[in-house]
Amino acid sequence: MYAIHRRGGTWELRESVSTPAGPRSRTLASFRTLTPDVIERARERSARQVSVAAVRRAAVRAGAPVAASDADRAAAELLAALAHGRAPRASLRSLLADALDGAARQAPSDSARAAAGWVAASARERGEALRDLLLLADRLPPPRPRPAQAFPRIASGHA
């Protein structure tokens, strides 16, 4: 299974099949963003058994937009709420910590912690923040020219 980009911003999940007249390619599903429904439709139409992970890998490999999983979306929303000072009640925090404790523990980097508030931000919010940063950069004074440093000439002589 593989994905290809079509005109108009659409994508297709396709598979190659061998026929008496030679190899042929057939479309299993068309999409703009790969969602669980599109994956299921492609798997149903496929002549072979294909895993959900294989379909997602094919789309990512081709550069197609892939919708976040429900768990990723919920985690992003929770991180955004935490960044704005809205934490779940203590009993839910305890249950979340217990459920996530079995996952591989790797301390996030400082940059990942700083970006946590932006995980669930929309493209518009990110764009506005970038625009504000660019406007700020335009307002910064230009760097002062530094005087050129003169180094003594190294004269090579006969040894």
N, C-alpha and C positions, 0 to 999 in steps of 0.2 A: 504494500500500500504506500502511496505517496501523495503529496499535495502539490498543486500548481496554482499559480496566480493567474487570474483571468482579467480581462478588461473590466473597468467599472468598479474595481475594488473588491471583486468577489474571488473566492478561492474554491477549489474543487478537491475532494478526496477521490483518488482514482486507484484502480488496480489493473494490473496487466493479466490477461488470460491468454492461454495458448489455444488456438483454433486450427482446424485443418488448413485454413487459408493463411496461417501465420499468426504472430502475436497481435493481440488487439488490446486496447485500453478502454475501460469503461468507467463512467462517472458513478460514484457511489453516493455522494452528497455534495451539495453546493452550500457555501456559507460566507458570511462576512467576518464572523468571530466564531471560533470553534467552541461549542457548548456541549454539555452532556447529551442533549437531544440529537445534535448533529452526529456525535460519535456513535450513539445507539443506532441511528438510521443507517450509517455507513456499515456498521457491524452486521446489521440485519441483511443488507443487500450484498455483502461480500460473499464470494464463493468459498472463502477459507475462514478458519477461526482466527480472529484478530483480537488481541487484547486492547483494552482501553489505553494502556500505557503506550503501546505501539502506535496507535492512532495519534496520540498526543505528541509522541516523539517525531512522527512524520511531519506533523504540522509545524512544530517548533523548528525542525531542521530546514523547512522551506521558508520560514520567516512569517508564517501566518499568525494573525492575532488569536491568542488562546485565552478564553475566559478563565478567571481564577476559580479554583475549587471552592465549594461552600465553606470548608474549614479555613482556607486562606482568606476568604472574604470576611468571615466572622472575626478572625484574628486581627486583620487590618482594622476593622471597625473598633474592636476592643482597644487596640493600641492607640488609635486616634482619640477615643474617649479618655483613656488614661492620660494622654498628653495634654488634654484640656481639663485635667483635674477631676474627671468623673470616673470613680472606681466602683466596681461592683461591691455589693455588701460582703461582709466578712465570710459568711458561710460559702458563698459562691467562689470567692477568692481561694478559700481553702480547697474546695473541690477542684478548681482549675489547676492549682499548684500540684495537687495529688495526681490528677490525670496527666499532666504534662511532665511529671517527675520521671516517668519511665522513658521519656524521649532522651536521646543523646544530649548530654549537657556540654555545651560549648559556650563560653562567655562571649557575648556580643561585643564587637569593637565599639569604640567611642563614636565613630561615625555612624554605625548602625543604630546606636541609641539616639543620636541626634536626629536621625532621619525617621525615627519611629512615629513621630507626629504627622509625618507626611505620607505614610503608607496608604492610608485610605483617602487621601486628598484627590479631588477630581483633577482632570487635565486643566480645567479653567483656573482652579485655585493655584496649581503649580505654575501655570503660565503667568498669572498675575504676580506671584512672588518673584518669578524670574524677571519680569518686566521691572518690578520695583528695585531689584538688585542691580539691573543694568542702568536704571536711571540714577541710582546712588553712585555707581561707578563713574558715570558721566560727570557727576558733581565733584568728584575728588580732584584735588589740585594735581597738576602734573608733577612728576618727580623733579627735584632740583638737580641741575646738571652738576656733576662732580668734576672737580679739576683733575686733569689727567695727571697721573703719578709718573714722575720721571725716575726711572731706574738707572743706576750707574751702568755705563757701558762696560761689558766684560771684554777685555782685550786679551786675545790669545797671543801668546808669545812662543818663542822656541823653548823647548824643554831642556 
